[in-house]
Amino acid sequence: MRWPRPGRIRRLVSVLALVLIVWAILCWTFLPYDSPVVLWVHFAVARLHSLFRPPVSAKDWLSIEPRFPVDFDLDVAFIAKTGYGTHGRLLAQLDALDLVVDGETAGNTIVIADFATELQHNGRRVVVHDVLAPLARDKTLVKEKGYERITKYNDMTEAIQAGRNEEAKSATKSFGWELDALKFIPGMDLAYQRLPDKKWYIILDDDTYLVQGSLHAMLDRLDPTIPAYLGNAVGDFKGRFAHGGSAVIISGAAMSLLFDQNRELLPAAYISSLSETWGDKLVATTFQKIGVYLDERFNHFFNGERPVITRITADRLCSPIISFHGLARPEQMAEVGSQFRHVRGLVTWGHLWKLYGRPDISEYITNPIRPNHDHVGRLDEASMDIEHVESAEQCLAQCHGHYKTCLAWTWDGRDKMCHISPWIIIGEVSPGKFSGVNAGRLHHLVGQCTNPRAK
């Protein structure tokens, strides 16, 4: 058997590459922006990029010149999304993030919801805008699939106006997520009309916190005149979207492209919101129609957990972190706000360990076992569960035996289970458990970070 000559192989590879490039160009030229073929190509390119380019570290990011400085008070619009059942969190979030809402248009923040009210905060009038009311008045939606959501909204509104507050709160527990799906597009539209000409627009759930030093360092290095849609990517290639709880960042150029130049798309988006499960996905599919896709280069900047249960993985340890989510109680939001209030500059995922007072990694070399603690946290398919482990020392040995895939371990003496994970969490007191980290590997990984601070 004769093998093809190397020259022929190179020519064949070159021809195949050229065919793929031409095919991609034709797809981009003649197919709609939201064609499944175009979306698949875009998804495949993002996957290839992630395979060959590691996540951006804080050192790499800060080496980029900050050519697009932002002032949060002047250049950024914060869209705080709340609801009747959760609006008790709102004032704690405004305090924690130093967001300013002043009447109808002043300040840097607009509050959108499924009901209307006014609150007082730091001597200012906080207007909560009901962005569903215009949809309820739109008679063209009556015959559309999913109109029951508007009926549920109308019933809740009637209960609120009649003073049946407990009934309204109970209702939101059963269908609040459906009303939430309706809020995104009209809320973004209202924010763009009330707070125009901003460089950036950021959508926040009322249990989301932003690490402002990291956010500042991020936006200072991104061009807001380019249509951009950023966030924590979830979903398949046909509907790849930014997880709303982790914060969604949209450039002013992208907002203008949709709400100035393509407003004819809004009625279809409102119809889709009647049946869409996730409103944050609707943001993505609406932007796809005008050729704005989720930029997945910054996935690892976004986080969807509370600080103490945030999973710190090897590929994110040195990267900036800009968000936390799941701060459902006002005191949780206040605690995180207090923790970060005096932190200046960019914060990495790895910085969380020291910010929350955990021992230096080197201490785990000489004292590797922490009683009544858990550095693994919630288990899933990426963690490993080992049965019939008789001691914490044996669980530690299991972690060392899986050196490249174990960053943390936890042994539960009650059921003799050993759990090891490719991440570490700060963790909380966990009676009956013993835990530790892969100190040798973590020490090596931390050595690759220079712990810079943005200026």
VEXBA-881170 format. One record per residue (C-alpha): x, y, z. Coordinates in steps of 0.05 Angstrom, whole numbers. Layout:
REM residues N
R      xx      yy      zz
R       X       Y       Z
...
***
This chain:
REM residues 455
R      xx      yy      zz
R       0       0       0
R      28      68     -20
R      13     128      24
R      -3     195      -9
R      56     242     -15
R      60     297      38
R      52     349     -16
R     -14     319     -39
R     -39     317      33
R     -23     390      43
R     -58     408     -22
R    -119     368      -1
R    -122     402      67
R    -114     470      34
R    -171     455     -15
R    -216     431      41
R    -201     493      83
R    -215     537      23
R    -281     501      10
R    -302     511      83
R    -283     585      81
R    -323     596      17
R    -381     557      46
R    -381     599     109
R    -378     664      68
R    -437     642      26
R    -476     624      88
R    -462     692     119
R    -480     727      53
R    -544     694      32
R    -575     661      93
R    -613     699     147
R    -573     718     208
R    -614     670     250
R    -611     611     201
R    -593     546     238
R    -534     538     190
R    -507     607     207
R    -518     596     281
R    -482     528     278
R    -422     559     242
R    -419     615     293
R    -423     564     350
R    -369     520     319
R    -322     579     310
R    -333     598     384
R    -317     526     404
R    -254     525     363
R    -232     592     393
R    -242     565     463
R    -202     502     447
R    -141     539     421
R    -145     602     464
R    -146     594     540
R    -191     640     581
R    -163     710     588
R    -125     720     653
R    -127     784     693
R     -54     796     674
R     -71     790     599
R    -132     833     605
R     -98     889     642
R     -42     889     591
R     -92     916     541
R     -94     992     538
R    -159    1020     569
R    -178    1060     507
R    -252    1066     523
R    -257    1093     595
R    -327    1092     626
R    -359    1131     682
R    -414    1089     713
R    -455    1151     729
R    -453    1178     658
R    -438    1122     610
R    -474    1060     637
R    -548    1046     645
R    -566     993     696
R    -632     957     684
R    -654     928     751
R    -706     875     739
R    -752     857     797
R    -823     831     809
R    -880     837     858
R    -858     775     895
R    -785     795     901
R    -782     871     903
R    -763     869     977
R    -693     855     953
R    -689     918     910
R    -667     971     960
R    -612     926     988
R    -586     918     917
R    -587     993     903
R    -548    1004     968
R    -497     948     954
R    -482     973     884
R    -490    1048     897
R    -541    1052     841
R    -579    1116     833
R    -653    1119     815
R    -683    1189     818
R    -754    1198     794
R    -770    1182     722
R    -705    1196     685
R    -649    1219     731
R    -594    1173     756
R    -560    1114     722
R    -613    1060     737
R    -682    1043     714
R    -724     992     752
R    -770     947     711
R    -822     900     740
R    -891     867     732
R    -924     920     775
R    -918     995     788
R    -900    1030     852
R    -857    1084     881
R    -806    1075     937
R    -761    1122     976
R    -687    1109     976
R    -633    1156    1004
R    -679    1215     997
R    -696    1200     924
R    -759    1175     891
R    -751    1105     862
R    -801    1093     807
R    -814    1020     792
R    -839    1014     721
R    -892     963     702
R    -867     942     633
R    -922     891     623
R    -979     941     624
R    -969     961     551
R    -971     888     531
R   -1036     878     569
R   -1066     937     530
R   -1043     910     463
R   -1106     877     434
R   -1067     846     377
R   -1038     796     426
R   -1105     768     449
R   -1108     712     398
R   -1035     692     404
R   -1011     627     435
R    -992     638     508
R   -1038     698     521
R   -1056     663     586
R    -994     698     614
R   -1027     765     604
R   -1090     738     637
R   -1048     717     697
R   -1015     785     699
R   -1084     819     697
R   -1109     776     754
R   -1047     792     796
R   -1054     866     781
R   -1127     865     803
R   -1108     831     868
R   -1054     884     882
R   -1102     941     867
R   -1155     910     913
R   -1105     905     970
R   -1103     829     968
R   -1027     829     974
R   -1019     758    1001
R   -1060     731     944
R   -1016     769     894
R    -952     744     927
R    -977     673     927
R    -994     679     853
R    -924     702     835
R    -894     641     868
R    -931     596     818
R    -923     637     754
R    -874     693     769
R    -823     661     721
R    -875     667     665
R    -883     741     677
R    -808     748     681
R    -802     723     609
R    -846     781     587
R    -804     835     619
R    -738     833     581
R    -753     864     513
R    -802     919     536
R    -756     933     595
R    -696     942     549
R    -737     987     503
R    -759    1030     561
R    -688    1036     587
R    -663    1056     519
R    -717    1110     513
R    -708    1137     584
R    -633    1131     587
R    -610    1141     515
R    -539    1148     488
R    -506    1105     540
R    -444    1067     522
R    -467    1004     558
R    -532     975     584
R    -530     922     639
R    -590     878     657
R    -591     854     730
R    -637     808     768
R    -654     836     837
R    -609     782     869
R    -548     797     826
R    -486     834     850
R    -432     865     806
R    -358     869     825
R    -350     940     802
R    -274     941     798
R    -275     881     752
R    -332     909     711
R    -296     975     703
R    -232     941     681
R    -273     901     630
R    -313     957     599
R    -253    1005     596
R    -223     957     544
R    -284     944     501
R    -308     988     445
R    -382    1007     457
R    -391    1030     385
R    -388     958     362
R    -452     917     371
R    -437     871     430
R    -477     823     472
R    -439     792     531
R    -454     744     587
R    -451     674     617
R    -466     629     557
R    -518     573     564
R    -562     536     515
R    -551     500     449
R    -526     531     384
R    -596     551     360
R    -608     593     422
R    -542     608     455
R    -558     661     507
R    -530     700     566
R    -556     675     633
R    -596     733     662
R    -578     721     734
R    -503     727     719
R    -516     796     688
R    -524     813     614
R    -482     868     583
R    -503     901     517
R    -466     956     481
R    -500    1021     462
R    -488    1003     389
R    -527     938     396
R    -584     973     431
R    -587    1026     377
R    -586     973     322
R    -647     940     353
R    -688     997     381
R    -671    1051     330
R    -659    1014     265
R    -700     950     272
R    -761     967     314
R    -804     927     267
R    -777     865     301
R    -807     883     369
R    -879     859     356
R    -854     790     339
R    -811     790     401
R    -871     808     444
R    -910     751     414
R    -852     703     427
R    -849     725     499
R    -919     697     510
R    -892     626     502
R    -816     631     513
R    -793     596     576
R    -733     641     588
R    -736     715     576
R    -660     719     574
R    -661     670     516
R    -710     716     479
R    -658     772     483
R    -609     727     446
R    -658     703     393
R    -681     774     380
R    -609     799     372
R    -594     740     326
R    -643     767     275
R    -599     829     266
R    -532     792     267
R    -513     805     339
R    -490     741     373
R    -467     725     443
R    -393     738     448
R    -368     677     486
R    -296     701     495
R    -318     731     562
R    -359     673     590
R    -310     662     646
R    -318     734     672
R    -390     719     692
R    -414     677     751
R    -482     652     771
R    -471     633     845
R    -464     666     913
R    -391     679     933
R    -386     623     984
R    -410     570     935
R    -377     598     873
R    -338     543     837
R    -267     564     826
R    -238     520     770
R    -166     515     745
R    -182     553     681
R    -216     610     717
R    -171     619     777
R    -131     676     746
R    -189     707     707
R    -230     768     727
R    -298     756     760
R    -352     808     753
R    -417     779     781
R    -451     738     835
R    -522     712     835
R    -572     680     883
R    -569     733     937
R    -643     722     951
R    -646     753    1020
R    -632     827    1031
R    -581     811    1085
R    -542     767    1036
R    -538     825     987
R    -518     873    1043
R    -463     825    1066
R    -433     818     997
R    -438     893     986
R    -401     905    1052
R    -349     852    1034
R    -331     886     968
R    -346     959     984
R    -273     975     998
R    -242     928     947
R    -208     970     893
R    -191     946     823
R    -200     881     788
R    -218     818     827
R    -202     748     802
R    -237     684     819
R    -176     664     859
R    -178     728     900
R    -244     704     932
R    -205     654     974
R    -167     708    1013
R    -223     760    1011
R    -266     711    1051
R    -211     696    1101
R    -192     626    1081
R    -123     601    1101
R     -65     609    1053
R     -59     549    1007
R       9     533    1035
R     -23     519    1103
R     -60     460    1072
R       7     427    1059
R      23     421    1133
R     -50     419    1158
R     -89     388    1101
R    -155     370    1136
R    -208     420    1158
R    -262     391    1203
R    -335     413    1196
R    -324     444    1128
R    -338     430    1055
R    -296     457     997
R    -333     415     945
R    -405     437     953
R    -459     417     905
R    -444     353     867
R    -456     340     793
R    -430     296     736
R    -361     329     739
R    -349     309     811
R    -330     239     834
R    -364     201     890
R    -325     144     923
R    -359      96     970
R    -333      59    1032
R    -277     109    1048
R    -261      99    1121
R    -226     164    1139
R    -211     235    1117
R    -139     216    1106
R    -161     163    1055
R    -204     214    1020
R    -145     262    1017
R    -104     205     986
R    -159     195     933
R    -153     268     914
R     -78     262     907
R     -89     200     865
R    -130     241     817
R     -81     298     816
R    -101     330     750
R    -176     327     762
R    -182     341     837
R    -178     410     866
R    -219     396     929
R    -244     337     969
R    -296     327    1023
R    -306     266    1067
R    -372     253    1102
R    -360     208    1162
R    -434     193    1169
R    -439     153    1104
R    -365     141    1090
R    -370     178    1024
R    -311     215     993
R    -327     269     942
R    -273     300     898
R    -283     357     848
R    -246     396     794
R    -264     460     831
R    -259     490     900
R    -310     532     937
R    -299     578     996
R    -352     538    1033
R    -389     546    1098
R    -392     508    1163
R    -415     436    1149
R    -420     394    1212
R    -396     323    1205
R    -355     335    1143
R    -280     340    1133
R    -251     376    1074
R    -188     402    1041
R    -155     421     976
R    -103     395     928
R     -51     443     957
R       6     423     911
R     -33     434     847
R     -67     497     872
R       1     526     893
R      25     514     822
R     -37     545     791
R     -36     606     837
R      37     616     817
R      13     630     746
R     -28     690     770
R       6     755     786
R     -54     782     825
R     -54     849     789
R     -99     907     807
R    -130     954     755
R    -115    1027     763
***
